[in-house]
Amino acid sequence: MSQFLLPLAIGIAFGFTLERAGLGNARKLTGQFFLTDLTVFKVMFSAIVTAMLGVFWCSRLGWVDLNALALPETYLRPQLAGGLIFGAGFALAGLCPGTSCVAAASGRGDGLAVVGGLFAGVLGAGLSFPLFVDFYDSDARGAWTLPSLVHLPYGAVVLAISIVAIVGFLAAEAIERRARVAVVTQAFTSARTSARTRSRARMAVVALALIVAALAAIARTPENAATAGAAHVRAKALYKPPSGC
């Protein structure tokens, strides 16, 4: 029973967090395409860095076998095509699959429409699958990871991505400030105090992330070839079912 309840609880918590962050609002999400509101970029990059640092240090402390984690295999051209289709749908609808479910659960009509389109697309892709099965199985590259591609230790890649994230956050803040230049703000003093508080909190988070990432660059990641091989076999079964299914 717990195998169903735990994912359900995690899903509800994730959906609630998305809604509280305003990511069930199509206008907020499309703001990233117009460079007026980069909340999505900042939220997703924050999640990536948090998960990356957490998984790395859990592995380093022996709590998680990093090599046993199942990684989806890279099929370059099919995944590029899928990414382009996904991006076009995201830009047109203003919602992605996850945020459309949040919007629908909140009673928004656009969310319900996107969820309906999502299921229609899945059905259409399933029925027409024999037409593009050869393309679906083409251009296999194995399970790519950044450390293996750039031939650097995991810790060094963790530090590099953390720095890129921080630079990206600063750039996103600058772009958003430029977009808000024409907005007249009331209660200037209280707004300035609030901004200072947020700035200090952000600096503390940035400093902590840099320290943890720098330590990751020094630490070595435990490697286990046996579990890595088993994880590769399991990943192929999980993420890439046989095309005949």
C-alpha positions as CSV (number, residue, x, y, z in Angstrom):
1,M,0.0,0.0,0.0
2,S,2.9,2.4,0.8
3,Q,4.2,2.0,-2.7
4,F,1.1,3.9,-3.8
5,L,0.6,6.3,-0.9
6,L,4.2,7.7,-0.9
7,P,4.2,8.7,-4.6
8,L,0.7,10.1,-4.1
9,A,1.8,12.2,-1.2
10,I,4.9,13.4,-3.0
11,G,2.8,14.3,-6.1
12,I,0.3,16.3,-4.0
13,A,3.1,18.1,-2.2
14,F,4.8,18.9,-5.5
15,G,1.6,20.1,-7.1
16,F,0.9,22.3,-4.0
17,T,4.4,23.8,-4.2
18,L,4.0,24.6,-7.9
19,E,0.6,26.3,-7.3
20,R,2.0,28.3,-4.4
21,A,4.9,29.4,-6.6
22,G,2.4,30.6,-9.2
23,L,3.4,28.1,-11.8
24,G,-0.2,27.0,-12.5
25,N,-0.7,30.4,-14.2
26,A,0.0,30.3,-17.9
27,R,0.8,34.0,-18.0
28,K,3.6,33.6,-15.5
29,L,5.0,30.6,-17.4
30,T,5.0,32.3,-20.8
31,G,6.8,35.3,-19.2
32,Q,10.0,33.4,-19.7
33,F,9.6,33.4,-23.4
34,F,9.1,37.2,-23.4
35,L,12.0,37.7,-20.9
36,T,9.6,39.4,-18.4
37,D,9.3,36.8,-15.7
38,L,12.0,34.1,-15.4
39,T,10.5,32.4,-12.3
40,V,10.4,29.0,-14.2
41,F,14.0,29.2,-15.0
42,K,15.0,30.0,-11.5
43,V,12.7,27.4,-9.9
44,M,13.9,24.6,-12.2
45,F,17.6,25.5,-12.0
46,S,17.3,25.7,-8.1
47,A,15.7,22.2,-8.1
48,I,18.5,20.8,-10.4
49,V,21.3,22.2,-8.2
50,T,19.6,21.1,-5.0
51,A,19.1,17.6,-6.2
52,M,22.6,17.5,-7.7
53,L,24.3,18.5,-4.5
54,G,22.0,16.2,-2.4
55,V,22.6,13.1,-4.6
56,F,26.4,13.8,-4.8
57,W,26.8,14.1,-1.0
58,C,24.5,11.2,-0.2
59,S,26.7,9.1,-2.5
60,R,29.9,10.5,-0.9
61,L,28.7,9.7,2.6
62,G,27.7,6.2,1.5
63,W,23.9,6.6,1.8
64,V,23.3,6.2,-1.9
65,D,25.1,4.3,-4.6
66,L,25.4,6.8,-7.4
67,N,26.4,4.1,-9.8
68,A,23.2,2.2,-9.1
69,L,20.9,5.0,-10.2
70,A,19.1,4.1,-13.4
71,L,19.9,6.7,-16.2
72,P,17.8,6.9,-19.4
73,E,19.8,6.1,-22.5
74,T,20.4,9.0,-25.0
75,Y,18.7,8.7,-28.4
76,L,20.0,12.0,-29.8
77,R,17.8,12.8,-32.8
78,P,14.5,11.4,-31.4
79,Q,15.0,13.3,-28.2
80,L,15.9,16.5,-30.0
81,A,12.7,16.2,-32.1
82,G,10.7,15.5,-28.9
83,G,12.3,18.5,-27.2
84,L,11.3,20.8,-30.1
85,I,7.7,19.5,-30.1
86,F,7.5,19.8,-26.4
87,G,8.9,23.4,-26.5
88,A,6.5,24.5,-29.2
89,G,3.6,23.0,-27.3
90,F,4.8,24.7,-24.1
91,A,5.0,28.1,-25.8
92,L,1.6,27.8,-27.5
93,A,-0.3,26.5,-24.5
94,G,1.6,28.4,-21.8
95,L,1.7,25.2,-19.7
96,C,3.8,22.0,-19.5
97,P,2.3,18.6,-18.5
98,G,3.0,19.1,-14.8
99,T,1.8,22.7,-14.5
100,S,-1.3,21.9,-16.7
101,C,-2.3,19.3,-14.1
102,V,-1.8,21.9,-11.4
103,A,-3.9,24.5,-13.3
104,A,-6.6,21.9,-14.0
105,A,-6.7,20.9,-10.3
106,S,-7.1,24.7,-9.5
107,G,-10.2,24.9,-11.7
108,R,-8.5,26.8,-14.6
109,G,-10.1,26.3,-18.0
110,D,-6.8,26.5,-19.9
111,G,-5.3,23.8,-17.7
112,L,-8.3,21.5,-18.4
113,A,-7.9,22.2,-22.1
114,V,-4.1,21.4,-22.0
115,V,-4.7,18.2,-20.1
116,G,-7.2,17.1,-22.7
117,G,-4.8,17.9,-25.4
118,L,-2.1,16.0,-23.6
119,F,-4.1,12.8,-23.4
120,A,-5.2,13.3,-27.0
121,G,-1.6,13.6,-28.1
122,V,-0.6,10.5,-26.1
123,L,-3.4,8.5,-27.8
124,G,-2.5,9.8,-31.2
125,A,1.2,9.0,-30.7
126,G,0.3,5.5,-29.5
127,L,-1.9,4.8,-32.5
128,S,0.6,6.1,-35.0
129,F,3.6,4.6,-33.4
130,P,4.3,2.0,-36.1
131,L,4.9,4.9,-38.6
132,F,7.9,6.3,-36.7
133,V,9.2,3.3,-34.7
134,D,12.4,3.2,-36.7
135,F,13.1,6.9,-35.9
136,Y,12.2,6.2,-32.3
137,D,14.9,3.6,-32.0
138,S,17.6,5.5,-34.0
139,D,20.8,7.3,-33.0
140,A,21.4,5.5,-29.6
141,R,24.3,7.0,-27.8
142,G,24.2,5.2,-24.4
143,A,23.6,6.8,-21.0
144,W,25.2,10.2,-21.3
145,T,26.3,12.2,-18.3
146,L,28.2,15.5,-18.2
147,P,31.2,14.0,-16.3
148,S,31.6,11.3,-18.9
149,L,31.2,13.7,-21.8
150,V,33.7,16.3,-20.6
151,H,36.0,13.7,-18.9
152,L,36.0,15.5,-15.6
153,P,35.4,14.2,-12.0
154,Y,31.8,14.5,-10.8
155,G,32.8,17.0,-8.1
156,A,34.3,19.4,-10.6
157,V,31.2,19.2,-12.7
158,V,29.0,19.8,-9.6
159,L,31.0,23.0,-8.9
160,A,30.9,24.2,-12.5
161,I,27.1,23.7,-12.7
162,S,26.6,25.5,-9.4
163,I,28.6,28.5,-10.7
164,V,26.6,28.5,-14.0
165,A,23.4,28.4,-12.0
166,I,24.5,31.4,-9.8
167,V,25.5,33.4,-12.9
168,G,22.2,32.5,-14.5
169,F,20.2,33.6,-11.5
170,L,22.0,37.0,-11.5
171,A,21.4,37.4,-15.2
172,A,17.7,36.5,-14.7
173,E,17.3,39.1,-12.0
174,A,18.9,41.7,-14.2
175,I,16.6,40.9,-17.1
176,E,13.5,41.0,-14.8
177,R,14.6,44.3,-13.3
178,R,15.0,45.8,-16.8
179,A,11.5,44.6,-17.7
180,R,10.1,46.3,-14.6
181,V,11.8,49.7,-15.1
182,A,8.7,51.3,-16.3
183,V,6.6,50.1,-13.3
184,V,5.9,52.7,-10.7
185,T,6.3,51.2,-7.2
186,Q,4.4,52.5,-4.2
187,A,5.5,52.4,-0.6
188,F,9.1,52.7,-1.7
189,T,10.7,52.6,1.7
190,S,9.0,49.3,2.7
191,A,9.8,47.8,-0.7
192,R,13.4,48.8,-0.4
193,T,13.7,47.2,3.1
194,S,12.0,44.0,1.9
195,A,14.4,43.9,-1.1
196,R,17.4,44.2,1.2
197,T,16.1,41.3,3.3
198,R,15.6,39.1,0.3
199,S,19.0,40.1,-1.1
200,R,20.8,39.0,2.2
201,A,18.9,35.7,2.2
202,R,19.9,35.1,-1.4
203,M,23.5,35.9,-0.7
204,A,23.5,33.4,2.2
205,V,22.0,30.7,0.0
206,V,24.6,31.4,-2.7
207,A,27.5,31.3,-0.3
208,L,26.2,28.0,1.2
209,A,25.8,26.5,-2.3
210,L,29.3,27.5,-3.4
211,I,30.8,26.1,-0.2
212,V,29.1,22.7,-0.7
213,A,29.9,22.7,-4.4
214,A,33.6,23.5,-3.7
215,L,33.8,20.7,-1.2
216,A,32.3,18.4,-3.8
217,A,35.0,19.4,-6.3
218,I,37.6,18.2,-3.7
219,A,35.8,15.0,-2.7
220,R,36.0,11.8,-4.8
221,T,32.8,10.0,-5.8
222,P,32.8,6.3,-4.9
223,E,32.6,4.1,-8.0
224,N,31.2,0.6,-8.3
225,A,31.4,-0.9,-11.8
226,A,29.1,-3.9,-10.9
227,T,26.2,-1.8,-9.7
228,A,26.7,0.6,-12.6
229,G,26.3,-2.2,-15.1
230,A,23.2,-3.5,-13.4
231,A,21.7,0.0,-13.4
232,H,22.3,0.4,-17.1
233,V,20.3,-2.8,-17.8
234,R,17.5,-1.6,-15.5
235,A,17.5,1.8,-17.1
236,K,16.9,0.3,-20.6
237,A,13.9,-1.6,-19.2
238,L,12.5,1.4,-17.4
239,Y,13.0,4.2,-19.8
240,K,13.1,2.6,-23.2
241,P,10.7,-0.3,-23.5
242,P,11.0,-2.6,-26.6
243,S,9.5,-0.9,-29.6
244,G,7.3,-3.9,-30.2
245,C,5.3,-3.1,-26.9
